[in-house]
Amino acid sequence: MTTAITDEKRREEAAEHVARRRERQRRSVLVLRVDVLDELYAAGAPRQPAQPTIIDVAAFFGIDSGPLTTLVRRFGDEFREDGWQPIHPDKPGCDLWTDEAMLRAALLLDTGVGAKSEVAEQIRYHLGCGRLPLAFSISDSRLAQCARLYEKAQTVVGDVHGDQGPAEIWRDLQDTPRYDLQALVIALAAMVPDDQQGVGRYLCEVSTRPGQPGSRERGLALMIPRRTKLLKRRRGRGVEPEACQPGGFAATAQR
């Protein structure tokens, strides 16, 4: 019995060792994508000096240096592979970081030491190993923005049901930045009471076949133009590129 338990424990330890090795190999591939940092710099992240220290890297991630010190101690071999050096050539008492080491820190901050960083979340997302980071705020400025959004949503509802019609609304929205469109969708959906009867009734009326099977689908088909190359997302003048690119950066919460 004891031998069987020992063998099972050895198999589990061997499987864990293989899993850790694979994770390390995966990280070593991901840290080569240093162009991700350029995307963050373009979005306003603080650009790092040519030879950053742990203080610079901590400021970049918006954390103190403690979690980074722990990471370097636990995963020292990996960071040395990335070019990290414990002694800075020009700054006595400091270490030296590379872009690859910064990416590895972003990959390990959450799972390795439980440190939260919005910048690290953004990096993990762009590397394909994290969900799109979202930040929410109920600051006065944010509430004012949402008040304008609600007014916009009400206007859209009135125009769709009114004389302007869905075709003109579609044309007006064609060059709307993606973030604004997504916000409008959430606002409109939140305005619809899903616990009351009659949801979708207007679509049935538009279809001219109320009460018949498929009337809602027909109503939508008459209100939403079919997909064409001409209707692909376009950016209007004066809109920042990252505002309408898929997978844009999360907004920093203001409290």
N, C-alpha and C positions, 0 to 999 in steps of 0.2 A: 504493500500500500504506500509506504514511504517512498519507495523507488518510483512509483507511478506519479506521485505528486511532484517529486523532484524533476522528473522528465518533462512534465507538463509546464513547470515553472521555467525550465530551460528553453522550451519551445517558445513560450511567451516572451522571454527576454530576447531570444534571437529575432523574433518577429518585430519587437520594438526597436531593436538595433537596426534592422533593415529599413524600417519606416523612418527612423531618424536620419539614416544615410540618404535615403531618397529625398527627404525634405531639404537636406543640406545641398544636394545636387541641384534640386529645383531652384533654391535660392541663388546658387552660384550662376545659374543661367539667367535668372531674372535681373540680377544686379548689373548685367552688361547693358541693359537698356537705359543708359544714363540720359538719353534724350528726353525721358519723362521729366527730368528736372527743368529742362528748358520750357516745357509746357507750364509748369508751376511758376517759374520766373515771369513768364509772359502774362500770367494771371495776377501778378502782384506779390508773389512770395518773395521774401528778402533774399537777394542774390548773395551767394556765398563768396568769400574772398578766395584768392587763388590757392591758398594753403590754410584751410579752416582748422580751427581747434575744436575741442569738445564744447567750449562755450559758444562758439559760432553755430555749431550743429544743434545745440540745445535751443538756441534762440530761433533757429529755422523751424524746428518742430513745435515751438511754443511750450516747452517743458523745462524743468531744471535738469542739471547734468547728471543727477543721481541715477536715473534709469539707464542712461547711456553708459555710465561707468560699470553698472551691473552687467549690461549686455557684453561689453568688451571683456569683462572678467569671465563670463560664462562661455562665450563663443569666440574667444581670442584667436583660435586658429583660423576661423572663417574670416574675421576682420583683417588678419594679417595677409590672407590671400588677396583681399581687396586692396591692399596697399596701405592699410592703416599702420601708423608707426607710433610707438609709445613715447617717443622723444621727438619734439619738433626741432627742425634744424636751425630755426631762427628765434624761437621763443622758449627759453629754458623753463622747465617745469610744466610745459604743455605737450599735448600729443598732436598728431597730424592726421587729418581725415582726408579721404578721397570721395569722389562721387559714388563709386561702387559701395564703399563702406556706409555712406549715408542711405543708400537704397536698402542695404541689408538691415540697417537699424530700423528703417520704416517697416520692413517685413517682420521684424522680431519684437518691436515695442509692445504690441498688444499681447501676443501669445507668450513671449519670452519673459516679460516682467510686468505685464498688466498695466502698462502706461497708455493713456489715451492722448491722441494727437490728431487734430483735424487734418494737418498736412500729411501725416503718415497714412491716414485713411484714404486721402486723395491719391497718394502714390500707389497704395495697394490696389485701388480701383483701376488706375491706369495700367497697372501691370497685369490686370485680369485675375487678381486673387482676392478681391474684396467687393462688397456691394457698393453701389453709389452712395457716398456719404451725404446726409442731409442735415441741415442745421435750422432750427426754428427759433423765433424770437417774438416776444410780446412787448418790445420797446415802443415808445410813443411814435417814433418814425416808421416802424414797421406797421403799427396799427393804422397809421395814416395811409400807407400804401395799400393795405388791405381794404380800407374804406373806398378808395378809388377803384380797386378791383371789383368790389361788390357793385358799385355804380355801373361799371362797364358791363358786368354780367347782366344786370337788369336791362341795360340798353340793348344788349344782344337779344335777349328774350323778346323785348318789345319789337325790335326790328324784324326778327324772324316771323313773328305772328302778324306784323303790321304790313304797311304798304311796301316797304323796302324789299322784303323777301330774302330768302336764303341765298340766292345767287349774288346779290350785292354784298351781303355779309361775307360770303366766301372770298370775293374779290378784295374786300377791305382787309381780310385776315391773311391774305396770301404772303405778304412780306413781314408778318408779325414774328418777332423772335420766338424761338422755340420755348424758352422759359415762360414767356407771357402767355403763350397758347396753353401750355400745361397748367398754369395757374388758373386760367379761365375755365378750362375743362373741370378742374376740381371744384371751383366756385359754383359753376352751373350744376354739377352733379349734387353738390351739397344743398342746393336750393330746391331740389326735387324731393317732395315727401314720399318715401318709399313704402310707408305704412298706410297709404290711402288708395282707394280705387280710382281708376281713371288715368293712371300713368300710361302714357302711350296713346291716349285717346286722340290727341291732336294729329298724330301720325296717321291714324286710321281715317280721320276726316280728310286729310290731305290726299290720301290715296284714292279718294272718290269711291272706295269700296268698303265702307265701314261695316263691320260685322262679319266680313268674309275672311277666310283663312289667308294669311300672308299680307293682310292689309297694312300692318305696321312696317314690314319690310318694303312694301311697295311705296309707302309714304316716305321712308328714308331714301329710297332710290330716286324719288322725284325731287328730293331736297339736297342731296349730296351728289355733286358731279362725279363721274367715273374717273378713275386714276389715269392720267396721261403724263407724258414726259414734260409737258408744259407746266403742269401743276406741281412739279418737284419743288422742294423747299428753296426759296430764294431769300437773299438778305437785302433788306431795304437800305437806303442811304443813311449813313450816320450811325448804323448799328455796329457795335463792336463784334468782331468775328466770333469770340467765344460765347457770345450771348445766344447764338442760335445753332451752335455746333452740338451734335449729339453727345451726350455724356459730359456736359459742361461741369465746371467746378462748383462745389457747394458754396453757398453764401455763408460767411462767418456770422454767427449769432451775435447780436448786439443787445445787451441787457442793461 
